[in-house]
């Protein structure tokens, strides 16, 4: 068996393992959230084209100059170097590039697969539909996206926190990232500005309040908020107050409708409190029915 085929088979095996881990962590029933069927292996050029199309769709709502569009196009073509996996939520498929997998540790690979698998489970939910519904205001779309990314980051971290990578894996990954970091820092400068600004906002209650008010009416302000860290903090708070399984079902079925709810998760919980018990009961009933029918406990 060639090295490429061995890496491809290992990728599929690890992807299946990550999918099962996410399914158990969130208590996801196959009937309600089927997820993707299997990891699809693509070469780097095909995957880069797919991710760029998705990136372009995400930014089409915001008015930008022709020059900035040109720069974004140029940037994305180079910034996707090192991409390992991607979920096309419209088609509910998860893709991976074996070429780059060998440079990352097992923990990093499983974290990535868990993240993208979570997105595949979100496909078809009200949460995802809000992000693509043309009738939903842009700021509300972005609130849904923050929640969507928060669930994915949360799943990746929680399902891999027990995994320890070998020293040689860590060294190989560090060397690879040392080569990539200068390129990434230059080409993704706008992302780092967003991350830095978000860390400042989250550290101050007054600033959070002002930012939330503005983000609910101004798409540019909403876009400045980094969805991964903000979404993670939102999901962690909801999961702590309830539990990860109820949090996943609740957020997917009753998505946050404003950036205020994202920045202040307790307000989201207050607004959806009538749905919480219903979500808990439906999860228990669904999982019990699944266990009786298949003999498998999630």
C-alpha positions as CSV (number, residue, x, y, z in Angstrom):
1,X,0.0,0.0,0.0
2,X,1.4,3.4,-1.0
3,X,2.1,6.1,1.7
4,X,-0.7,8.3,0.3
5,X,-3.3,5.4,0.6
6,X,-2.1,4.6,4.2
7,X,-2.5,8.2,5.2
8,X,-5.9,8.3,3.6
9,X,-7.1,5.2,5.4
10,X,-5.8,6.5,8.7
11,X,-7.6,9.7,8.1
12,X,-10.9,7.9,7.5
13,X,-10.4,5.8,10.7
14,X,-9.6,8.8,12.8
15,X,-12.6,10.7,11.3
16,X,-14.9,7.9,12.2
17,X,-13.5,7.8,15.8
18,X,-14.0,11.6,16.1
19,X,-17.6,11.4,14.7
20,X,-18.5,8.7,17.3
21,X,-16.9,10.8,20.1
22,X,-18.9,13.9,19.2
23,X,-22.1,11.8,18.9
24,X,-21.6,10.4,22.4
25,X,-20.5,13.7,23.9
26,X,-23.6,15.6,22.7
27,X,-25.9,12.6,22.8
28,X,-26.8,13.0,19.1
29,X,-29.4,10.6,17.7
30,X,-28.7,9.5,14.1
31,X,-32.3,10.0,13.1
32,X,-32.4,13.6,14.0
33,X,-28.8,14.6,13.2
34,X,-27.5,12.1,10.7
35,X,-24.2,13.9,10.0
36,X,-21.9,13.0,7.1
37,X,-21.6,9.4,5.9
38,X,-17.8,9.3,5.6
39,X,-14.7,11.5,5.2
40,X,-14.0,12.3,1.6
41,X,-10.4,12.6,0.7
42,X,-9.5,15.4,-1.8
43,X,-6.3,16.8,-3.2
44,X,-5.2,20.3,-1.9
45,X,-6.3,22.2,-5.0
46,X,-9.9,20.9,-4.9
47,X,-10.3,21.6,-1.2
48,X,-8.8,25.1,-1.5
49,X,-11.3,25.9,-4.2
50,X,-14.2,24.7,-2.1
51,X,-13.2,26.6,1.0
52,X,-12.7,29.8,-1.0
53,X,-16.2,29.5,-2.5
54,X,-17.6,29.1,1.0
55,X,-15.5,32.1,2.2
56,X,-16.8,34.2,-0.7
57,X,-20.4,33.3,0.2
58,X,-19.9,34.3,3.8
59,X,-18.7,37.7,2.9
60,X,-21.1,38.6,0.1
61,X,-23.5,40.3,2.5
62,X,-20.9,43.0,3.4
63,X,-20.2,45.8,1.0
64,X,-16.5,45.8,0.1
65,X,-14.5,47.6,-2.6
66,X,-13.2,45.9,-5.7
67,X,-9.7,46.4,-4.5
68,X,-10.5,44.7,-1.2
69,X,-12.1,41.8,-3.1
70,X,-9.0,41.5,-5.1
71,X,-6.8,41.4,-2.0
72,X,-9.2,38.9,-0.3
73,X,-9.0,36.7,-3.4
74,X,-5.2,36.8,-3.4
75,X,-5.0,36.3,0.3
76,X,-7.3,33.3,0.5
77,X,-5.4,31.5,-2.3
78,X,-2.2,31.5,-0.2
79,X,-3.7,31.5,3.3
80,X,-5.2,28.0,2.8
81,X,-1.8,26.4,2.9
82,X,-1.9,23.8,5.6
83,X,-5.7,23.4,5.6
84,X,-6.5,19.9,6.9
85,X,-10.3,19.5,6.8
86,X,-13.5,21.3,5.8
87,X,-17.2,20.7,6.2
88,X,-19.5,21.7,3.3
89,X,-22.7,22.2,5.3
90,X,-24.9,22.7,2.3
91,X,-24.0,19.2,1.0
92,X,-23.3,17.8,4.5
93,X,-19.9,16.4,3.5
94,X,-16.6,16.5,5.3
95,X,-13.4,16.7,3.3
96,X,-9.8,16.2,4.2
97,X,-6.4,16.6,2.7
98,X,-4.1,13.7,3.5
99,X,-1.1,15.7,2.3
100,X,-1.0,17.9,5.3
101,X,-2.3,15.4,7.9
102,X,1.2,13.8,8.4
103,X,2.5,17.1,9.8
104,X,0.0,17.3,12.6
105,X,-0.2,15.4,15.9
106,X,-3.0,12.8,16.4
107,X,-4.6,15.2,19.0
108,X,-4.7,18.0,16.5
109,X,-6.1,15.8,13.7
110,X,-8.9,14.4,16.0
111,X,-9.7,17.9,17.2
112,X,-10.1,19.1,13.6
113,X,-12.2,16.1,12.7
114,X,-14.4,16.6,15.8
115,X,-14.8,20.3,14.9
116,X,-15.8,19.6,11.3
117,X,-18.0,16.6,12.2
118,X,-19.9,18.9,14.6
119,X,-20.7,21.2,11.7
120,X,-22.0,18.2,9.7
121,X,-24.4,17.4,12.6
122,X,-25.5,21.0,12.6
123,X,-26.4,20.8,8.9
124,X,-30.2,21.0,8.4
125,X,-30.8,22.5,11.9
126,X,-32.5,25.8,12.5
127,X,-29.1,27.2,13.7
128,X,-27.5,26.5,10.3
129,X,-30.5,27.6,8.3
130,X,-30.4,31.0,10.0
131,X,-26.9,31.6,8.6
132,X,-28.1,31.1,5.0
133,X,-31.6,32.6,5.1
134,X,-31.8,35.7,3.0
135,X,-34.7,37.0,5.2
136,X,-32.6,37.0,8.3
137,X,-30.7,40.2,9.1
138,X,-27.0,40.0,8.7
139,X,-26.3,40.7,12.4
140,X,-28.6,37.8,13.4
141,X,-26.9,35.5,10.8
142,X,-23.6,36.3,12.5
143,X,-24.9,35.6,15.9
144,X,-25.9,32.1,14.6
145,X,-22.5,31.7,13.1
146,X,-20.8,32.5,16.4
147,X,-23.0,29.8,18.1
148,X,-22.2,27.3,15.4
149,X,-18.5,27.8,15.6
150,X,-18.6,27.8,19.4
151,X,-20.3,24.3,19.5
152,X,-17.6,23.0,17.0
153,X,-14.7,24.4,19.0
154,X,-16.2,23.1,22.3
155,X,-16.6,19.6,20.8
156,X,-13.1,19.5,19.5
157,X,-11.6,20.6,22.8
158,X,-13.7,18.4,25.1
159,X,-13.5,15.2,23.0
160,X,-9.7,15.3,22.7
161,X,-8.6,16.8,26.1
162,X,-7.6,13.3,27.3
163,X,-5.4,12.6,24.3
164,X,-1.6,13.0,24.7
165,X,0.6,13.3,21.6
166,X,4.0,11.7,21.3
167,X,7.1,13.9,21.6
168,X,8.1,13.3,18.0
169,X,4.6,14.2,16.8
170,X,4.7,17.5,18.7
171,X,8.2,18.3,17.4
172,X,7.1,17.6,13.8
173,X,4.0,19.8,14.2
174,X,6.0,22.6,15.8
175,X,8.6,22.6,13.0
176,X,5.8,22.6,10.4
177,X,4.0,25.5,12.1
178,X,7.2,27.5,12.5
179,X,7.5,27.4,8.7
180,X,3.8,28.4,8.2
181,X,3.4,31.0,10.9
182,X,5.2,33.9,9.2
183,X,3.0,33.4,6.1
184,X,-0.2,33.0,8.1
185,X,0.6,36.1,10.2
186,X,1.1,38.2,7.1
187,X,-1.9,36.9,5.1
188,X,-4.3,36.8,8.0
189,X,-3.5,40.0,9.7
190,X,-7.2,41.0,9.7
191,X,-8.1,37.8,11.7
192,X,-5.5,38.6,14.4
193,X,-6.9,42.1,14.7
194,X,-10.4,40.6,15.2
195,X,-9.0,38.1,17.8
196,X,-7.2,40.9,19.7
197,X,-10.3,43.2,19.6
198,X,-12.5,40.4,20.8
199,X,-10.2,39.6,23.8
200,X,-10.4,43.3,24.8
201,X,-14.2,43.3,24.5
202,X,-14.7,40.1,26.5
203,X,-12.5,41.5,29.3
204,X,-14.8,44.5,30.1
205,X,-18.5,44.3,31.0
206,X,-19.1,48.0,29.9
207,X,-17.3,47.5,26.6
208,X,-19.2,44.3,26.0
209,X,-22.5,46.1,26.6
210,X,-21.6,48.9,24.2
211,X,-20.2,46.5,21.6
212,X,-23.3,44.3,21.8
213,X,-25.7,47.2,21.2
214,X,-23.7,48.4,18.2
215,X,-23.1,44.8,16.8
216,X,-26.9,44.2,16.8
217,X,-27.4,47.0,14.3
218,X,-24.1,47.3,12.5
219,X,-22.8,44.4,10.4
220,X,-19.2,45.7,10.3
221,X,-19.1,45.7,14.1
222,X,-20.6,42.2,14.3
223,X,-17.9,41.0,11.8
224,X,-15.2,42.4,14.0
225,X,-16.1,40.0,16.7
226,X,-14.1,36.7,16.4
227,X,-16.7,34.0,16.2
228,X,-14.6,31.1,17.6
229,X,-13.6,32.5,21.0
230,X,-16.8,34.4,21.5
231,X,-18.9,31.4,20.4
232,X,-16.9,29.1,22.6
233,X,-17.5,31.3,25.7
234,X,-21.2,31.4,24.8
235,X,-21.5,27.6,24.5
236,X,-19.4,26.9,27.6
237,X,-21.7,29.1,29.7
238,X,-24.8,27.4,28.3
239,X,-23.3,24.0,28.8
240,X,-22.3,24.8,32.4
241,X,-25.7,26.0,33.3
242,X,-27.4,23.0,31.6
243,X,-25.2,20.2,30.2
244,X,-23.5,19.7,26.9
245,X,-26.3,17.5,25.5
246,X,-29.1,19.9,26.3
247,X,-26.9,22.8,25.2
248,X,-26.4,21.3,21.7
249,X,-30.1,20.5,21.2
250,X,-31.2,23.9,22.6
251,X,-28.8,26.0,20.5
252,X,-29.5,24.1,17.3
253,X,-33.3,24.2,17.8
254,X,-33.6,27.7,19.3
255,X,-30.7,29.7,17.9
256,X,-29.5,33.0,19.5
257,X,-31.1,35.9,17.6
258,X,-28.7,38.7,18.5
259,X,-25.0,39.4,19.3
260,X,-26.2,40.6,22.7
261,X,-27.3,37.0,23.5
262,X,-23.9,35.8,22.3
263,X,-21.9,38.2,24.4
264,X,-24.3,37.7,27.4
265,X,-25.3,34.0,27.4
266,X,-27.3,34.4,30.6
267,X,-29.7,36.7,28.6
268,X,-30.1,33.9,25.9
269,X,-30.9,31.4,28.7
270,X,-33.5,33.8,30.1
271,X,-35.1,34.2,26.7
272,X,-35.3,30.5,26.0
273,X,-36.0,29.1,29.5
274,X,-39.4,27.9,28.4
275,X,-37.7,25.5,25.9
276,X,-35.1,24.1,28.3
277,X,-37.2,21.4,30.0
278,X,-38.8,20.4,26.7
279,X,-35.3,20.0,25.2
280,X,-34.2,17.8,28.2
281,X,-37.3,15.6,27.9
282,X,-37.0,15.2,24.2
283,X,-33.3,14.2,24.5
284,X,-34.0,11.6,27.2
285,X,-37.0,10.1,25.2
286,X,-35.0,10.0,21.9
287,X,-31.9,8.4,23.4
288,X,-34.0,5.9,25.3
289,X,-35.9,4.9,22.1
290,X,-32.6,4.7,20.2
291,X,-31.1,2.5,23.0
292,X,-34.1,0.1,23.0
293,X,-34.1,-0.1,19.2
294,X,-30.4,-0.7,18.7
295,X,-29.0,-1.7,22.0
296,X,-26.5,1.2,21.7
297,X,-26.2,3.7,24.5
298,X,-25.1,7.2,23.5
